[in-house]
Amino acid sequence: MRIHAHTLQQRMERAATIEITILSAEELRRLGNTPTFVAVRPGVGGDVRSSQTVVTGIDCDGGRYPRWNEKMRLALPPSSRSITVEVCCRPRGGGRARRVAAAEVPVSDFRWPEDYLHLLSYRLREADGRANGIVNFSVRVLGGGARECNNKPQGGFVTVGYPVGY
């Protein structure tokens, strides 16, 4: 047991911290004027279920174009390949929140360079894969959380990716 605990502690020490600012969403369907919020969590080893989730406040009157402009910090475990950004809604009369749509954001889209502010917009998808709006946010990997990754740009070249099927 001691060896396992020591290994887990070493992994947590190498975890990066990201600062994510959820700005807004656009063109959300089937919401009406339902209050919305955003939940962000790391995907660990291909599994997006995580014990650590950060949540914005509720936008009560944004409708199809909600705005949050909220800055949060999230620990990104070394095994994370992505983060999940979910737009959720809560019925006005109370009740359970439900997921409206989500975007899976690869860590490689914002990992390098550290302390650089990346402004990103991602297509949101419903559980069945249908497009449902866009989420706008910024991400900064805070310094001091360096870790190894196989897809780090090498040789001074910068890799740029564009979403396919936008």
C-alpha positions as CSV (number, residue, x, y, z in Angstrom):
1,M,0.0,0.0,0.0
2,R,2.8,2.4,0.8
3,I,4.3,2.1,-2.7
4,H,0.9,2.9,-4.3
5,A,0.3,5.9,-2.1
6,H,3.8,7.2,-2.9
7,T,3.2,6.8,-6.7
8,L,-0.1,8.6,-6.5
9,Q,1.5,11.5,-4.6
10,Q,4.2,11.8,-7.2
11,R,1.6,11.9,-10.0
12,M,-0.4,14.6,-8.2
13,E,2.7,16.7,-7.8
14,R,3.2,16.7,-11.6
15,A,-0.5,17.7,-12.2
16,A,-0.9,20.9,-14.1
17,T,-3.3,23.6,-13.0
18,I,-5.4,25.3,-15.6
19,E,-7.2,28.6,-15.4
20,I,-10.4,28.5,-17.5
21,T,-12.7,31.4,-18.1
22,I,-16.1,30.4,-19.4
23,L,-17.2,33.4,-21.5
24,S,-20.5,32.6,-23.3
25,A,-22.4,30.2,-25.5
26,E,-24.2,30.9,-28.8
27,E,-27.2,29.4,-30.7
28,L,-28.4,27.0,-28.0
29,R,-31.6,25.2,-29.1
30,R,-34.6,23.9,-27.1
31,L,-33.8,26.0,-24.1
32,G,-36.4,28.8,-24.1
33,N,-35.4,31.1,-21.2
34,T,-34.2,28.2,-18.9
35,P,-31.4,29.2,-16.5
36,T,-28.0,27.7,-17.7
37,F,-24.6,27.0,-16.2
38,V,-21.4,25.3,-17.3
39,A,-19.6,22.4,-15.7
40,V,-15.9,21.6,-16.6
41,R,-14.0,18.4,-15.6
42,P,-10.8,16.7,-16.7
43,G,-11.0,13.5,-18.8
44,V,-8.7,11.0,-17.1
45,G,-7.3,8.1,-19.1
46,G,-10.1,8.4,-21.7
47,D,-12.8,8.5,-18.9
48,V,-14.5,11.9,-18.6
49,R,-16.1,11.0,-15.2
50,S,-14.1,12.7,-12.6
51,S,-14.4,13.6,-8.9
52,Q,-13.2,17.2,-9.6
53,T,-15.7,19.4,-11.4
54,V,-15.9,23.2,-11.4
55,V,-19.1,24.9,-12.1
56,T,-20.1,28.5,-13.1
57,G,-22.9,30.5,-11.7
58,I,-26.3,30.4,-13.3
59,D,-27.2,32.7,-16.2
60,C,-30.9,33.3,-15.7
61,D,-31.8,35.4,-18.7
62,G,-29.3,34.6,-21.5
63,G,-31.7,32.3,-23.4
64,R,-30.0,31.0,-26.5
65,Y,-27.0,33.3,-25.9
66,P,-26.0,32.9,-22.2
67,R,-23.0,34.7,-20.7
68,W,-21.0,33.8,-17.6
69,N,-17.5,35.4,-17.9
70,E,-16.4,33.3,-14.9
71,K,-12.8,32.4,-14.1
72,M,-12.1,29.0,-12.4
73,R,-9.1,26.8,-11.6
74,L,-9.0,23.1,-12.3
75,A,-6.3,20.5,-11.5
76,L,-5.4,18.6,-14.6
77,P,-4.1,15.1,-13.7
78,P,-1.1,13.9,-15.8
79,S,-3.2,11.2,-17.4
80,S,-5.7,13.7,-18.7
81,R,-6.1,13.7,-22.5
82,S,-9.0,16.2,-22.6
83,I,-11.4,18.4,-20.6
84,T,-15.2,18.2,-20.9
85,V,-17.1,21.5,-21.1
86,E,-20.9,20.9,-20.5
87,V,-23.7,23.4,-20.8
88,C,-26.4,22.4,-18.4
89,C,-29.8,23.8,-17.5
90,R,-31.9,23.9,-14.4
91,P,-35.7,24.2,-14.5
92,R,-37.0,27.4,-13.0
93,G,-39.3,25.6,-10.6
94,G,-36.4,23.5,-9.2
95,G,-35.6,20.0,-10.0
96,R,-32.6,18.2,-11.4
97,A,-30.2,19.9,-13.7
98,R,-29.8,18.3,-17.2
99,R,-27.1,18.4,-19.7
100,V,-27.9,20.4,-22.8
101,A,-24.7,19.8,-24.8
102,A,-21.0,19.3,-24.3
103,A,-17.7,19.7,-26.0
104,E,-14.6,17.5,-25.6
105,V,-11.5,19.6,-25.7
106,P,-8.1,17.8,-26.3
107,V,-5.4,19.0,-23.9
108,S,-3.1,19.3,-26.9
109,D,-5.2,22.3,-28.0
110,F,-4.0,24.4,-25.1
111,R,-1.1,22.7,-23.3
112,W,1.8,24.7,-24.8
113,P,3.2,27.1,-24.2
114,E,2.6,27.5,-20.4
115,D,1.2,30.8,-19.2
116,Y,-0.2,31.5,-22.7
117,L,-3.8,32.5,-22.9
118,H,-5.7,30.4,-25.5
119,L,-9.1,31.8,-26.7
120,L,-11.2,28.8,-27.9
121,S,-14.6,28.2,-29.4
122,Y,-16.0,24.7,-29.6
123,R,-19.0,23.2,-31.2
124,L,-21.4,21.8,-28.6
125,R,-22.9,18.4,-29.2
126,E,-26.0,16.7,-27.7
127,A,-25.7,13.2,-26.3
128,D,-26.9,11.8,-29.7
129,G,-24.1,13.8,-31.6
130,R,-26.3,16.5,-33.0
131,A,-24.8,20.0,-33.0
132,N,-26.3,22.4,-30.5
133,G,-24.5,25.7,-30.3
134,I,-21.0,26.9,-29.6
135,V,-19.2,27.6,-26.3
136,N,-16.5,30.3,-26.0
137,F,-13.8,30.2,-23.3
138,S,-10.2,30.9,-22.6
139,V,-7.6,28.5,-21.0
140,R,-4.2,29.2,-19.5
141,V,-1.9,26.4,-18.2
142,L,-0.4,28.0,-15.1
143,G,3.4,27.6,-14.8
144,G,5.1,25.1,-12.6
145,G,2.9,22.2,-13.8
146,A,5.2,20.8,-16.5
147,R,4.7,17.2,-17.5
148,E,5.7,14.9,-20.3
149,C,3.4,14.5,-23.3
150,N,4.1,12.7,-26.6
151,N,2.4,15.3,-28.8
152,K,4.5,18.3,-27.7
153,P,5.7,20.3,-30.7
154,Q,9.4,19.8,-31.4
155,G,12.0,21.6,-33.5
156,G,10.6,25.1,-33.1
157,F,7.5,24.3,-35.3
158,V,4.0,25.2,-34.2
159,T,1.2,22.8,-34.9
160,V,-2.2,24.4,-35.6
161,G,-5.4,22.4,-35.8
162,Y,-8.8,23.4,-37.1
163,P,-12.1,21.6,-36.1
164,V,-13.4,19.3,-38.9
165,G,-17.0,19.3,-39.8
166,Y,-17.7,22.6,-38.2
